[in-house]
């Protein structure tokens, strides 16, 4: 396999993919390029024999591939400049100089970066979106540091430096830009207390933005405590020109996440090292974020504007952890107070119920004694009544005996047995002779029966 051909094929594929805005494998996967470098096809038929290359692919890329495979192929100007720019892109650099010939047109910013020592000049251009992202208002004579890479403008073959990001140079310029932006944002009320959102009690879902390297993240996590926090982490550079883009991307990433609080932390630094946290775009995103934002950014004198826009700012990452723990620790302290109060209340209720029970027992004893005494009294009274009733019954019995004797003495049957009789006529007892007439039937009752007679005469 020709490694030289393989590298040329990979370089060509990278240019083609970038021009099409497609991933590398959409052009050709590595396996196809390796087979081309192995078989070195000389014509269309041999190229189409390679697995992964069809007629459509050949029409699009076949000619370029065959040119690369042939020894010492001549390149088109466009092809050469593409390869040149591909290599120049790998020569990224940070360059310091003064701005001159500033011109904004279309979607670009054009300017010349001059060396103030010998007057050397570098033509630069910058996408308007990248310019807005850097958060610096360029001025003639301003000294800046730009980061980017050289690029040949194909229509003219001229070399320029494509700027991806920029930062100010010098404490004075930084201080001036800081104060101007601070005054502007204060005038808009971006730092006003009434805009601040309260940090919710017992936060659990935390979005964390910082660098994964260094002691800051470890200090924060070690001081956060075991509260069942659910931390979503976004690794971001926190210093230098790349930090602005990283930090804004991080805030945008968490925008649609379900969070209780967003935390942005980094260690202490000078105004120059904290430039990213004074970026207007970042500050506005923090101020407009949907949930409370806590910034724990160390600083020498000037408070970073990102901290001023946050809902809560602290000077260290450790202080952020303390702020997050506060409601949990207060709750724990309250639990202990509630525990003590609960025990006291329980003891108080227990003592009260115990006193009530003792009082009830005492009253029950008193009542029982009263009941027993009352029972004895009633029992004695009952005995007296029984005795009295006995006497009454004897008296009644005697009276009944007398009554019985009296009844017996007047009992008609007894009289009949003595020889008396009872005469009746028409169902009526005869007490006088005037009640009958001669010839009238009369019934006569004697002790052992009834006699029917007839009246013969009345005297």
Secondary structure, 3 states (H helix, E strand, C coil): CCHHHHHHHHHHHHHHHHHHCCCHHHHCCHHHHHHHHHHCCCCHHHHHCCCCCCHHHHHHHHHHHHHHHCCCCCCCHHHHHHHHHHHHCCCCEEEEEEEEEEEEECCEEEEEEECCCCCCEEEEEEEHHHHHHHCCCCCCCCEEEEEEEEEEECCCCEEEEEEEEEEECCHHHHHHHHHHHHHHHHHCCCCCHHHCCCCCCCCCEEEEEECCCCCHHHHHHHHHCCCCCEEEEEECCCCCHHHHHHHHHHHHHHCCCCCCEEEEEECCCCCCCCHHHHCHHHHHHHHCCCCCEEEEECCCCCCCHHHHHCCEEECCHHHHHHHHHHHHHHHHHHHHHHHHHHHHHHHHHHHHHHHHHHHHHHHHHHHHHHHHHHHHHHHHHHHHHHHHHHHHHHHHHHHHHHHHHHHHHCCHHHHHHCCCCEEEECCEECCCHHHCCCCCEEEEEECCEEEEEECCCCC
